[in-house]
């Protein structure tokens, strides 16, 4: 099952490939289901648990780690969302954002993704410096600056999808661009890495852990700004959603349309 967070609500794509509308009729950035409760993150409405609003500030990403859910709020700020529906501020980087020139054209800068890499927490900022710390509460900016979207930790390498391409690093000190283009979603499926760029043939794959990339010659609805349009289905296939939903066989380079029309996608979440 997949949840499709769109600019006009939240949808569920069932295992039977049926699309169901869920009762969230606003711009949804991300969602987590935890203990059968819906944690909904919206850049317009904040954080909602089921039907109760927890935070009013714009939310861009959620992360569950060690049974704790964190909300990444414009600023950037990070809140711990507790079981009693309260929110505890654990990190406020608004002063650093102002001092270091972080910016976003549609509001305050915000954290877009987070992962673990070599025992450290790493987070991306749109647009700003990469954040690194020994815990989420201790994230601090390092020298790498970009308009960053998503992260993928692959063995000894960290991949960063940005507005100018995909970068890799193995030490958080030296960063190398591996391919250009407006890159957003990035996934590992079996022996491949799959990403998408803003193109009429958006999918690209890597067979060597992200060092080199090749285009999948397959026309699909073109992704626009802010879309994390892919999620893994199995070791050879992905779900791709922008303004329509497809199952894409990366190996055979075939796409099968599942849903003809859907509001512009923000993120595809595999459940």
KOLLO-245546 format. One record per atom (N, C-alpha, C, O, CB): z, y, x. Coordinates in steps of 0.2 Angstrom, whole numbers, padded with zeros to 4 digits, always signed. Glycine has a CB too. Layout:
BEGIN
ZYX...
***
This chain:
BEGIN
+0000-0006+0004+0000+0000+0000+0000+0006+0004+0003+0006+0010+0006+0000-0005-0003+0011+0002-0004+0018+0005-0002+0023+0001-0003+0023-0005-0011+0019+0008+0002+0028+0003+0003+0035+0000-0002+0040+0003-0002+0040+0009+0010+0037+0000-0005+0044-0001-0010+0049+0001-0007+0055-0001-0007+0057-0007-0017+0048-0003-0005+0059+0004-0002+0066+0003-0008+0071+0003-0011+0071+0008+0003+0068+0008-0009+0074-0003-0014+0079-0003-0012+0086-0005-0006+0087-0006-0019+0076-0009-0017+0091-0005-0015+0098-0007-0014+0099-0014-0013+0104-0016-0021+0102-0004-0015+0094-0018-0014+0094-0025-0010+0089-0028-0011+0087-0034-0021+0094-0029-0006+0086-0024-0001+0081-0026-0001+0074-0022-0004+0074-0017-0003+0079-0033+0003+0069-0024+0004+0063-0021+0001+0057-0025+0002+0057-0031+0012+0062-0019-0002+0053-0021-0006+0047-0024-0004+0041-0021-0002+0041-0015-0014+0048-0024-0004+0036-0024-0003+0029-0022-0009+0025-0022-0012+0024-0027+0003+0025-0025-0011+0022-0016-0017+0017-0016-0014+0010-0016-0011+0008-0011-0022+0019-0010-0015+0006-0021-0011+0000-0022-0015-0005-0017-0021-0004-0015-0011-0002-0029-0012-0011-0017-0015-0017-0013-0021-0019-0017-0026-0022-0014-0010-0022-0012-0022-0018-0023-0027-0020-0027-0033-0014-0027-0038-0015-0031-0025-0021-0034-0032-0009-0023-0036-0003-0022-0037+0001-0028-0042+0004-0029-0043-0006-0020-0032+0001-0032-0031+0006-0038-0028+0012-0035-0023+0012-0031-0028+0003-0044-0030+0018-0038-0027+0025-0036-0023+0027-0042-0025+0028-0047-0032+0030-0034-0016+0028-0040-0011+0030-0045-0009+0037-0043-0007+0038-0038-0006+0025-0046-0008+0042-0048-0005+0048-0047+0002+0048-0048+0005+0045-0053-0008+0054-0052+0006+0051-0043+0013+0051-0043+0015+0058-0046+0012+0063-0045+0016+0049-0036+0022+0058-0048+0024+0065-0051+0026+0070-0047+0031+0073-0047+0029+0063-0056+0021+0072-0042+0022+0077-0037+0016+0081-0037+0011+0080-0034+0024+0075-0030+0016+0087-0041+0009+0090-0042+0009+0097-0038+0008+0102-0041+0009+0092-0050+0010+0096-0032+0010+0102-0027+0007+0099-0020+0006+0093-0019+0017+0105-0027+0006+0104-0016+0004+0102-0009+0009+0098-0005+0015+0100-0004+0003+0109-0005+0008+0092-0004+0012+0087-0001+0010+0086+0007+0004+0084+0008+0013+0080-0004+0014+0087+0011+0013+0086+0018+0014+0079+0021+0011+0076+0025+0017+0091+0023+0020+0076+0018+0022+0070+0021+0027+0067+0016+0029+0070+0012+0025+0070+0028+0028+0060+0016+0033+0057+0012+0035+0050+0015+0032+0047+0019+0029+0055+0005+0042+0049+0014+0045+0043+0016+0048+0040+0010+0052+0043+0006+0050+0044+0022+0048+0033+0009+0052+0030+0004+0057+0026+0008+0056+0022+0013+0047+0024+0001+0064+0028+0006+0070+0026+0009+0075+0023+0004+0077+0027+0000+0073+0031+0014+0077+0017+0004+0081+0014-0001+0079+0016-0008+0082+0018-0012+0088+0017+0000+0072+0015-0009+0069+0016-0015+0069+0023-0018+0067+0024-0024+0072+0011-0020+0070+0028-0013+0070+0035-0015+0064+0038-0011+0063+0036-0006+0077+0038-0013+0061+0043-0015+0055+0046-0012+0058+0053-0009+0061+0057-0012+0050+0048-0018+0057+0053-0002+0058+0059+0002+0051+0063+0003+0047+0060+0006+0062+0058+0009+0051+0068-0001+0044+0072-0001+0045+0078+0003+0049+0082+0002+0042+0073-0008+0040+0079+0007+0040+0085+0012+0034+0090+0010+0028+0087+0009+0039+0083+0019+0035+0096+0008+0030+0100+0006+0030+0107+0010+0035+0110+0010+0030+0102-0002+0024+0109+0012+0024+0116+0015+0025+0122+0010+0027+0127+0012+0017+0117+0019+0024+0120+0004+0025+0125-0001+0032+0125-0004+0035+0130-0006+0020+0125-0007+0035+0119-0006+0041+0118-0009+0047+0116-0006+0052+0115-0008+0040+0114-0015+0046+0114+0001+0052+0112+0005+0052+0104+0005+0048+0100+0005+0058+0115+0002+0059+0102+0004+0060+0095+0004+0063+0093-0003+0068+0096-0005+0065+0093+0010+0060+0087-0006+0063+0085-0012+0064+0078-0011+0061+0074-0008+0057+0086-0018+0070+0076-0014+0072+0068-0014+0071+0066-0022+0075+0069-0026+0079+0067-0011+0067+0062-0023+0065+0060-0030+0063+0067-0034+0057+0069-0033+0071+0057-0034+0067+0069-0038+0066+0075-0042+0071+0081-0040+0071+0086-0044+0066+0074-0049+0074+0080-0035+0079+0085-0033+0077+0089-0026+0076+0086-0021+0086+0082-0032+0077+0096-0027+0075+0100-0021+0081+0100-0016+0087+0102-0018+0072+0107-0023+0080+0099-0010+0085+0099-0005+0085+0105+0000+0090+0108+0001+0085+0092-0001+0079+0107+0001+0078+0113+0006+0072+0117+0003+0067+0114+0000+0076+0110+0013+0073+0123+0003+0068+0128+0000+0062+0130+0005+0057+0131+0004+0071+0134-0002+0064+0129+0012+0059+0131+0017+0053+0126+0018+0054+0120+0017+0063+0132+0024+0047+0128+0020+0042+0124+0021+0043+0119+0025+0045+0119+0031+0036+0128+0023+0041+0112+0023+0042+0106+0027+0035+0104+0029+0030+0104+0025+0046+0101+0023+0034+0101+0035+0027+0099+0037+0027+0091+0040+0022+0088+0040+0025+0103+0043+0033+0089+0041+0033+0082+0043+0040+0079+0042+0045+0082+0042+0031+0081+0051+0041+0072+0041+0047+0069+0041+0047+0063+0046+0042+0061+0048+0048+0065+0034+0053+0061+0048+0054+0056+0053+0060+0052+0052+0065+0055+0051+0054+0059+0061+0059+0045+0052+0065+0041+0051+0066+0038+0058+0062+0035+0061+0064+0036+0045+0073+0039+0060+0074+0036+0067+0082+0034+0066+0086+0038+0065+0073+0041+0072+0083+0028+0068+0090+0025+0068+0093+0026+0061+0099+0029+0061+0094+0029+0074+0090+0025+0056+0092+0025+0049+0094+0032+0047+0097+0034+0042+0098+0021+0048+0091+0037+0051+0092+0044+0049+0085+0047+0048+0080+0046+0051+0096+0048+0054+0085+0052+0042+0078+0055+0041+0079+0062+0043+0084+0066+0041+0077+0054+0033+0074+0064+0047+0074+0071+0049+0068+0075+0046+0062+0072+0045+0073+0072+0057+0069+0081+0044+0064+0085+0041+0062+0091+0046+0066+0094+0049+0066+0088+0034+0055+0092+0047+0053+0097+0052+0050+0103+0048+0045+0102+0044+0047+0094+0057+0054+0108+0049+0053+0114+0044+0050+0120+0048+0051+0120+0054+0060+0116+0041+0047+0124+0045+0044+0130+0048+0049+0134+0052+0054+0135+0050+0040+0134+0043+0047+0136+0057+0051+0140+0062+0050+0140+0069+0048+0145+0072+0058+0138+0061+0050+0134+0072+0052+0127+0069+0059+0126+0069+0063+0128+0073+0048+0122+0074+0061+0122+0064+0068+0120+0063+0068+0112+0062+0063+0110+0059+0072+0124+0058+0073+0109+0063+0074+0102+0061+0081+0101+0058+0086+0103+0060+0074+0097+0068+0080+0098+0052+0086+0096+0048+0087+0089+0047+0082+0085+0047+0085+0099+0041+0093+0087+0048+0095+0080+0046+0096+0079+0038+0100+0083+0036+0101+0077+0050+0093+0075+0035+0093+0074+0028+0098+0068+0026+0097+0063+0028+0086+0073+0024+0104+0070+0023+0109+0065+0022+0108+0061+0015+0105+0064+0011+0116+0068+0023+0112+0056+0015+0112+0052+0009+0114+0055+0003+0113+0054-0003+0116+0045+0010+0119+0060+0004+0122+0064-0002+0118+0070-0004+0120+0074-0007+0129+0066+0000+0111+0070-0002+0106+0075-0003+0108+0082+0000+0106+0087-0003+0106+0076-0011+0112+0082+0005+0113+0088+0009+0109+0088+0015+0106+0083+0017+0121+0088+0011+0108+0094+0018+0104+0095+0024+0108+0098+0029+0111+0103+0028+0097+0098+0022+0108+0095+0035+0111+0098+0041+0107+0101+0046+0103+0097+0049+0116+0093+0044+0107+0107+0048+0102+0110+0053+0105+0107+0060+0110+0108+0062+0102+0118+0053+0100+0104+0064+0102+0101+0070+0098+0104+0076+0100+0104+0082+0100+0093+0070+0093+0108+0074+0089+0112+0080+0085+0118+0077+0082+0117+0072+0085+0107+0084+0086+0123+0080+0083+0129+0078+0079+0132+0084+0082+0135+0088+0088+0135+0074+0073+0132+0084+0069+0135+0089+0065+0141+0087+0060+0143+0091+0064+0129+0091+0067+0145+0082+0064+0151+0080+0064+0156+0086+0059+0160+0087+0067+0154+0074+0069+0157+0089+0069+0162+0095+0065+0160+0101+0061+0164+0103+0077+0163+0098+0065+0153+0102+0060+0151+0107+0053+0152+0105+0048+0154+0109+0061+0144+0109+0051+0151+0099+0045+0152+0096+0042+0159+0097+0037+0161+0099+0044+0150+0089+0047+0164+0096+0045+0171+0096+0044+0173+0104+0040+0177+0106+0050+0176+0093+0049+0171+0108+0049+0172+0115+0043+0169+0118+0040+0173+0123+0055+0170+0118+0040+0163+0116+0035+0160+0120+0028+0161+0117+0023+0158+0119+0037+0153+0120+0028+0165+0111+0022+0166+0108+0019+0161+0104+0013+0160+0103+0017+0168+0113+0023+0156+0101+0020+0151+0096+0018+0155+0090+0021+0160+0088+0026+0146+0095+0013+0152+0087+0010+0155+0081+0006+0150+0077+0004+0145+0079+0006+0161+0082+0006+0152+0070+0002+0148+0066-0001+0153+0061+0002+0157+0058+0006+0142+0062-0008+0152+0059-0011+0157+0055-0009+0158+0048-0010+0163+0044-0018+0156+0055-0005+0152+0045-0003+0152+0038+0004+0152+0037+0007+0150+0032-0006+0146+0035+0008+0155+0042+0015+0155+0042+0018+0154+0048+0015+0154+0053+0018+0150+0037+0025+0152+0049+0028+0151+0055+0026+0145+0058+0024+0140+0055+0036+0151+0054+0026+0144+0065+0024+0138+0068+0029+0133+0066+0035+0134+0064+0025+0139+0076+0027+0126+0067+0031+0121+0065+0029+0115+0069+0024+0114+0072+0029+0119+0057+0034+0110+0069+0033+0103+0072+0028+0099+0068+0029+0098+0062+0039+0100+0074+0023+0096+0071+0018+0092+0067+0019+0084+0068+0017+0081+0064+0011+0094+0069+0022+0082+0074+0023+0075+0075+0028+0074+0080+0030+0079+0084+0016+0072+0077+0031+0068+0080+0036+0066+0085+0036+0059+0086+0034+0055+0082+0043+0068+0082+0037+0057+0092+0037+0050+0094+0042+0049+0100+0045+0054+0103+0030+0048+0096+0043+0043+0102+0047+0041+0108+0042+0039+0114+0037+0035+0113+0052+0035+0106+0044+0041+0120+0040+0040+0125+0044+0040+0132+0047+0044+0134+0034+0046+0126+0044+0033+0134+0048+0032+0140+0056+0034+0140+0058+0038+0144+0045+0036+0146+0058+0033+0134+0065+0034+0133+0067+0041+0130+0073+0043+0130+0069+0033+0138+0062+0045+0130+0062+0052+0128+0059+0054+0121+0055+0050+0119+0059+0057+0133+0062+0059+0117+0059+0061+0111+0054+0066+0113+0056+0071+0117+0064+0064+0106+0048+0066+0110+0043+0071+0111+0040+0073+0105+0039+0069+0100+0037+0068+0116+0039+0080+0104+0037+0082+0098+0031+0088+0099+0031+0091+0104+0042+0086+0094+0026+0088+0095+0021+0093+0095+0022+0099+0091+0025+0098+0085+0014+0090+0093+0020+0105+0093+0021+0111+0089+0014+0114+0088+0009+0113+0092+0025+0116+0093+0013+0116+0082+0007+0120+0080+0008+0127+0078+0011+0129+0073+0004+0116+0073+0006+0131+0083+0003+0131+0090+0009+0133+0094+0012+0138+0094-0003+0135+0090+0010+0129+0100+0015+0130+0104+0016+0125+0110+0011+0122+0112+0022+0130+0101+0022+0125+0113+0023+0121+0119+0025+0114+0116+0029+0113+0111+0028+0124+0123+0023+0109+0120+0026+0102+0119+0033+0102+0120+0036+0105+0125+0022+0097+0124+0037+0098+0116+0044+0098+0116+0046+0091+0118+0044+0086+0116+0047+0100+0109+0051+0091+0123+0054+0085+0126+0061+0085+0126+0064+0091+0128+0051+0084+0133+0065+0080+0125+0072+0080+0125+0075+0072+0125+0071+0068+0123+0075+0084+0120+0081+0072+0127+0084+0065+0127+0086+0063+0120+0088+0057+0119+0090+0065+0132+0086+0068+0116+0088+0067+0109+0084+0072+0105+0082+0077+0107+0095+0067+0107+0084+0071+0098+0080+0076+0094+0084+0083+0094+0081+0088+0093+0079+0073+0087+0090+0082+0095+0094+0089+0095+0094+0093+0101+0096+0098+0102+0102+0087+0094+0091+0089+0107+0090+0093+0113+0083+0094+0115+0081+0095+0121+0093+0088+0118+0078+0094+0110+0071+0096+0112+0070+0103+0115+0073+0108+0113+0067+0095+0106+0067+0103+0120+0065+0109+0124+0058+0110+0126+0055+0104+0127+0070+0110+0130+0055+0116+0126+0048+0116+0128+0047+0115+0135+0051+0117+0139+0046+0123+0126+0041+0112+0136+0038+0111+0143+0032+0115+0144+0030+0119+0139+0037+0103+0145+0029+0114+0149+0023+0119+0151+0017+0118+0147+0012+0122+0146+0021+0119+0158+0016+0112+0144+0010+0110+0140+0009+0114+0134+0014+0113+0130+0009+0103+0139+0004+0118+0133+0004+0123+0127-0003+0121+0124-0008+0121+0127+0004+0130+0129-0003+0120+0117-0009+0119+0113-0008+0119+0106-0002+0120+0104-0012+0112+0115-0013+0119+0102-0013+0118+0095-0013+0111+0094-0018+0108+0093-0019+0122+0091-0007+0108+0093-0006+0101+0093-0005+0098+0086-0002+0101+0082+0000+0099+0098-0007+0092+0085-0007+0089+0078-0003+0082+0078+0001+0081+0074-0014+0088+0076-0005+0077+0082-0002+0070+0082-0002+0067+0089-0005+0069+0093-0006+0066+0077+0003+0063+0089+0005+0059+0095+0004+0052+0095+0004+0049+0089+0012+0061+0098+0002+0048+0100+0002+0041+0100+0005+0039+0107+0002+0041+0112-0005+0038+0099+0010+0035+0107+0013+0032+0113+0010+0025+0115+0011+0021+0110+0021+0032+0113+0006+0025+0120+0003+0018+0121+0005+0016+0129+0002+0018+0133-0005+0019+0121+0009+0011+0129+0012+0009+0135+0014+0014+0140+0019+0018+0138+0006+0005+0139+0011+0015+0146+0013+0021+0150+0010+0027+0149+0011+0032+0153+0011+0018+0157+0006+0028+0144+0003+0034+0142+0005+0037+0135+0006+0034+0131-0005+0033+0143+0005+0044+0135+0006+0047+0129-0001+0051+0127-0004+0055+0132+0012+0052+0129-0003+0050+0121-0009+0053+0119-0008+0059+0114-0003+0058+0110-0014+0048+0116-0011+0065+0115-0009+0071+0111-0016+0073+0108-0021+0075+0111-0006+0076+0115-0016+0073+0101-0022+0075+0098-0021+0083+0096-0017+0085+0093-0024+0071+0091-0026+0087+0099-0025+0094+0098-0032+0097+0095-0037+0093+0094-0024+0097+0105-0032+0103+0094-0038+0107+0091-0043+0107+0096-0049+0109+0095-0036+0114+0089-0042+0106+0103-0047+0106+0108-0049+0099+0111-0053+0099+0115-0045+0111+0113-0046+0094+0108-0047+0087+0111-0041+0083+0111-0036+0085+0109-0051+0088+0117-0042+0077+0114-0037+0072+0115-0035+0072+0123-0039+0072+0127-0039+0065+0113-0028+0073+0124-0026+0074+0131-0021+0067+0132-0019+0065+0127-0021+0080+0132-0021+0065+0138-0016+0060+0140-0012+0062+0146-0013+0067+0150-0020+0054+0142-0006+0059+0146-0001+0061+0151+0003+0054+0152+0005+0051+0148+0004+0067+0150+0005+0053+0159+0010+0047+0160+0016+0050+0163+0021+0046+0164+0006+0042+0165+0017+0056+0164+0023+0059+0167+0026+0065+0163+0031+0068+0166+0022+0060+0174+0022+0068+0158+0024+0074+0155+0024+0080+0159+0027+0085+0158+0031+0073+0152+0020+0079+0165+0019+0084+0170+0012+0086+0171+0010+0092+0170+0022+0082+0176+0008+0081+0172+0001+0082+0172-0003+0079+0166-0001+0074+0163-0002+0078+0179-0007+0084+0163-0011+0082+0157-0018+0082+0158-0021+0087+0161-0009+0087+0151-0022+0077+0156-0029+0077+0157-0033+0077+0150-0031+0073+0146-0031+0071+0161-0038+0081+0149-0042+0080+0143-0047+0075+0143-0050+0074+0148-0046+0087+0141-0047+0070+0138-0051+0064+0139-0057+0065+0134-0062+0062+0136-0047+0058+0136-0057+0069+0129-0063+0071+0125-0062+0077+0121-0056+0079+0120-0064+0065+0120-0067+0081+0120-0066+0087+0117-0067+0086+0109-0068+0081+0107-0071+0092+0119-0066+0092+0106-0067+0092+0098-0060+0093+0095-0055+0092+0098-0070+0085+0096-0061+0095+0089-0055+0096+0085-0052+0089+0082-0054+0087+0077-0056+0101+0078-0047+0087+0086-0044+0080+0085-0038+0081+0081-0034+0085+0082-0043+0077+0091-0037+0076+0076-0031+0076+0072-0028+0069+0072-0023+0068+0075-0033+0078+0065-0030+0065+0067-0027+0058+0067-0028+0054+0073-0034+0054+0076-0029+0055+0060-0024+0050+0075-0025+0045+0080-0020+0039+0079-0014+0039+0077-0023+0048+0087-0023+0033+0079-0020+0026+0077-0022+0021+0082-0027+0021+0086-0022+0024+0070-0017+0016+0083-0019+0010+0087-0020+0004+0082-0016+0003+0077-0013+0008+0091-0026+0001+0083-0028-0005+0078-0030-0010+0083-0036-0010+0086-0033-0003+0073-0026-0015+0084-0028-0021+0088-0030-0019+0095-0025-0016+0098-0034-0024+0085-0036-0020+0098-0038-0019+0104-0040-0011+0105-0042-0009+0111-0043-0023+0107-0041-0008+0100-0044-0001+0100-0039+0004+0098-0033+0003+0095-0049-0001+0095-0040+0010+0101-0037+0016+0098-0042+0020+0094-0048+0020+0096-0034+0021+0104-0041+0022+0088-0045+0026+0084-0043+0033+0082-0037+0034+0081-0046+0022+0077-0047+0038+0083-0045+0045+0081-0051+0048+0077-0056+0045+0076-0044+0049+0088-0050+0054+0074-0055+0057+0071-0055+0064+0073-0050+0068+0075-0054+0057+0063-0061+0067+0074-0063+0074+0075-0067+0077+0070-0069+0074+0065-0067+0074+0082-0067+0084+0070-0071+0087+0064-0078+0087+0065-0081+0090+0069-0068+0095+0064-0081+0082+0062-0088+0080+0063-0091+0076+0056-0087+0074+0053-0089+0076+0069-0097+0076+0055-0100+0072+0050-0100+0065+0052-0100+0060+0047-0107+0074+0049-0099+0063+0058-0097+0056+0061-0091+0057+0064-0090+0057+0070-0103+0054+0065-0085+0057+0060-0079+0059+0063-0075+0054+0067-0071+0056+0071-0074+0061+0058-0076+0048+0067-0072+0043+0070-0074+0041+0077-0080+0041+0079-0073+0036+0066-0069+0041+0081-0070+0039+0088-0066+0034+0090-0060+0033+0087-0070+0045+0093-0068+0029+0095-0063+0024+0097-0063+0024+0105-0067+0026+0108-0066+0017+0095-0057+0021+0107-0056+0020+0114-0054+0013+0115-0051+0010+0111-0050+0024+0117-0057+0010+0120-0056+0003+0122-0052+0002+0128-0050-0004+0130-0063-0001+0123-0050+0008+0131-0046+0008+0137-0040+0012+0137-0038+0016+0142-0050+0010+0143-0036+0012+0131-0030+0015+0130-0030+0023+0130-0025+0026+0131-0025+0013+0136-0036+0025+0129-0037+0032+0128-0040+0036+0133-0040+0042+0133-0030+0035+0126-0042+0033+0139-0045+0036+0144-0052+0038+0143-0054+0044+0145-0045+0032+0151-0056+0034+0139-0063+0036+0138-0064+0034+0130-0061+0030+0127-0068+0032+0142-0068+0038+0127-0069+0038+0120-0077+0037+0118-0081+0040+0122-0066+0044+0116-0078+0034+0113-0085+0034+0111-0086+0035+0103-0081+0033+0099-0088+0027+0112-0091+0037+0101-0092+0039+0094-0093+0033+0090-0097+0028+0092-0097+0044+0093-0090+0032+0084-0092+0027+0079-0098+0030+0075-0097+0035+0071-0086+0024+0075-0104+0028+0075-0110+0031+0072-0110+0029+0065-0114+0025+0062-0116+0029+0075-0105+0033+0061-0104+0031+0054-0103+0038+0050-0098+0041+0052-0099+0026+0053-0107+0040+0046-0106+0046+0042-0101+0045+0037-0101+0040+0033-0113+0048+0039-0096+0050+0037-0091+0050+0032-0090+0057+0030-0092+0062+0033-0084+0046+0035-0086+0058+0024-0084+0065+0022-0081+0068+0028-0076+0066+0031-0080+0065+0016-0083+0074+0030-0081+0078+0036-0074+0080+0035-0072+0083+0030-0085+0084+0037-0069+0079+0039-0062+0081+0039-0062+0089+0040-0066+0091+0044-0058+0077+0044-0057+0092+0037-0057+0099+0039-0050+0100+0042-0047+0095+0044-0057+0103+0032-0048+0106+0043-0042+0108+0046-0036+0105+0043-0035+0105+0037-0041+0116+0047-0031+0102+0047-0025+0100+0044-0025+0093+0041-0020+0091+0038-0022+0105+0039-0030+0089+0042-0030+0083+0039-0029+0077+0044-0033+0076+0049-0037+0082+0036-0024+0073+0043-0023+0067+0046-0025+0061+0042-0022+0059+0037-0015+0066+0048-0032+0060+0043-0036+0056+0038-0036+0048+0039-0039+0045+0035-0043+0059+0038-0032+0046+0044-0033+0038+0045-0026+0035+0045-0021+0038+0047-0037+0037+0051-0026+0029+0043-0020+0024+0044-0023+0017+0045-0028+0015+0042-0016+0025+0038-0019+0013+0049-0021+0007+0050-0021+0002+0044-0016+0003+0040-0017+0004+0056-0026-0002+0043-0026-0007+0038-0024-0014+0042-0020-0018+0040-0032-0008+0034-0028-0016+0047-0027-0022+0051-0030-0021+0057-0032-0015+0059-0030-0028+0047-0031-0026+0061-0033-0025+0068-0040-0023+0069-0043-0022+0075-0032-0031+0072-0044-0023+0064-0051-0020+0064-0053-0015+0059-0059-0013+0059-0055-0026+0063-0048-0013+0055-0050-0009+0049-0045-0003+0048-0039-0004+0050-0051-0013+0043-0047+0002+0046-0043+0008+0044-0044+0010+0037-0049+0009+0034-0044+0014+0049-0040+0014+0034-0041+0018+0028-0042+0025+0030-0038+0028+0034-0034+0017+0023-0047+0028+0027-0050+0034+0029-0050+0038+0023-0053+0037+0018-0057+0034+0033-0046+0044+0023-0046+0048+0016-0047+0056+0018-0042+0058+0022-0040+0047+0012-0052+0059+0015-0052+0066+0016-0053+0069+0009-0048+0071+0006-0058+0068+0020-0059+0069+0006-0060+0070-0001-0062+0064-0005-0064+0064-0011-0065+0076-0002-0063+0058-0002-0064+0052-0005-0060+0047+0000-0059+0049+0006-0072+0050-0005-0059+0041-0003-0056+0036+0001-0060+0030+0003-0064+0027-0001-0050+0033-0003-0060+0028+0009-0064+0023+0012-0060+0018+0016-0055+0019+0019-0070+0025+0016-0062+0011+0015-0060+0006+0020-0066+0006+0026-0071+0004+0024-0059-0001+0017-0064+0007+0032-0069+0007+0037-0067+0001+0042-0062+0000+0045-0068+0013+0041-0073-0003+0043-0072-0008+0048-0075-0005+0054-0081-0004+0055-0077-0015+0046-0070-0004+0059-0072-0001+0065-0077-0006+0070-0081-0003+0073-0066+0000+0069-0076-0012+0070-0079-0017+0074-0087-0017+0071-0091-0017+0075-0076-0024+0074-0087-0018+0065-0094-0019+0062-0097-0012+0060-0103-0012+0058-0094-0023+0055-0093-0007+0061-0096+0000+0059-0099+0001+0052-0104+0003+0051-0101+0002+0064-0094-0002+0047-0096-0002+0040-0091+0002+0036-0085+0001+0038-0097-0009+0038-0093+0006+0031-0088+0009+0027-0089+0007+0020-0094+0006+0017-0088+0017+0028-0083+0006+0016-0084+0004+0009-0080+0009+0005-0074+0010+0007-0081-0004+0008-0083+0012+0001-0079+0017-0003-0075+0014-0008-0077+0010-0012-0085+0021-0007-0068+0016-0008-0063+0014-0013-0062+0018-0018-0061+0016-0024-0057+0012-0009-0062+0025-0017-0061+0030-0022-0066+0036-0021-0066+0038-0015-0053+0033-0022-0070+0037-0026-0075+0042-0025-0073+0049-0024-0076+0053-0020-0079+0042-0031-0067+0051-0027-0065+0058-0027-0057+0058-0027-0054+0055-0030-0068+0062-0032-0054+0062-0022-0047+0064-0022-0046+0071-0019-0051+0073-0015-0044+0058-0017-0041+0074-0021-0040+0081-0018-0039+0080-0010-0038+0075-0007-0033+0084-0021-0041+0086-0007-0041+0086+0000-0034+0083+0003-0029+0085+0001-0042+0093+0003-0035+0078+0008-0030+0074+0010-0026+0078+0016-0029+0081+0020-0032+0068+0013-0020+0078+0016-0016+0080+0022-0014+0075+0026-0014+0075+0032-0009+0084+0019-0012+0069+0023-0009+0063+0028-0010+0057+0024-0009+0057+0018-0002+0064+0030-0012+0051+0027-0012+0045+0024-0006+0041+0027-0005+0041+0033-0019+0041+0026-0002+0038+0023+0004+0035+0025+0004+0028+0023+0004+0026+0017+0011+0038+0022+0005+0023+0028+0005+0016+0026+0012+0014+0025+0017+0016+0029+0002+0012+0032+0013+0010+0019+0020+0008+0017+0020+0001+0018+0026-0002+0017+0021+0010+0010
***
